[in-house]
Amino acid sequence: MAHKYVLRDMDDEEIKRLHFQHHVWQTETQTAIDKANILPGDRILDLGCGPGYLCMDLLNKVGPKGAIYGLDSSEKFIHFLDQQHIPNVHPIQADIRDGFSNKHTDLAALHHVFCRWVFIFLGASDSVIKNIFDVLKPGGKFVSLEYFDFNKIAMSPPTPSFDRVFEAVYELLIRAGGDPDVGGKMADRMEAIGFRNIETIPIQKSGTANSPYWQLMEQTNHNHKNLVDSGLITQKELDLFYTDWKRNASIENAYVTSPPLMITTGEK
Ligand SMILES: C[S@@+](CC[C@H](N)C(=O)[O-])C[C@H]1O[C@@H](n2cnc3c(N)ncnc32)[C@H](O)[C@@H]1O
């Protein structure tokens, strides 16, 4: 099935944005990595790896005897990762929904599967979680990082145009078959598939005007044109959002708060 990344087209700006996003969320990502107890020589799948920034952190943990498989449907992202020819990083272009567990012989008896900001586009699909279970070795760990309670995203001072845009982002994700609240559902779905020792860590992030988190949010602002194209907001509403954003950026103590992120881990 052809997959379209709903947030924006696969341009170089998105590769840069994902790099910055990786940097801004480094501490939280490290918390998730630490939960996995990765050992040198481990073999890990990064599902929906994008351009592969998390793959690099994982590679540092497994060392030269380990292997990182980065699977993503985006030709652009997989090409970007491939052309770097990083030893022990193996890019795979595939749609996660196409049953990766029995299509790629390397994807078997893995020590870990990581998946960050991907189920938000898929929903808590039992068949995908079952595929993850199948590619793990007994005792292997699945580590998921996904937003939940998406509508908790907020700007201070309260800004109705901001709320309007993010209600539309929520709706866009739902229309595309995703689930912006999926992080709160992963633990139950994982348990139903057979994972055990499931643990959850909820995290929320805020940043004052012009902080790194604020800048990251600002980088996504021009993506919101697709909300107008989809008929979810009007151009006038988007223009008001841009005006309010600019004004808030000059207000001391203005801040943005992310949707909460759930780190969910489970063992096969
Ligand atoms: C927000 S990006 C996150 C990338 C990466 N996981 C990270 O944390 O930097 C979402 C990624 O999921 C990928 N993706 C979404 N749906 C997919 C699907 N059905 N199959 C494979 N990849 C998918 C997109 O191509 C994109 O690279």
The ligand as a Gaussian input file, in Angstrom:
#p B3LYP/6-31G(d) Opt

LIG

0 1
 C        7.899000      11.810000      12.718000
 S        8.868000      10.761000      11.709000
 C        9.874000       9.958000      12.980000
 C       11.150000       9.400000      12.429000
 C       12.041000       8.702000      13.447000
 N       11.351000       7.577000      14.069000
 C       12.537000       9.648000      14.509000
 O       12.184000       9.471000      15.674000
 O       13.285000      10.575000      14.162000
 C        7.734000       9.476000      11.229000
 C        8.362000       8.430000      10.325000
 O        7.462000       7.341000      10.189000
 C        7.523000       6.883000       8.864000
 N        6.292000       6.135000       8.588000
 C        5.023000       6.558000       8.807000
 N        4.161000       5.593000       8.425000
 C        4.901000       4.539000       7.970000
 C        4.585000       3.272000       7.436000
 N        3.314000       2.876000       7.272000
 N        5.588000       2.451000       7.067000
 C        6.888000       2.831000       7.221000
 N        7.243000       4.047000       7.706000
 C        6.267000       4.894000       8.083000
 C        7.668000       8.165000       8.049000
 O        8.163000       7.912000       6.748000
 C        8.641000       8.956000       8.919000
 O        9.967000       8.669000       8.590000

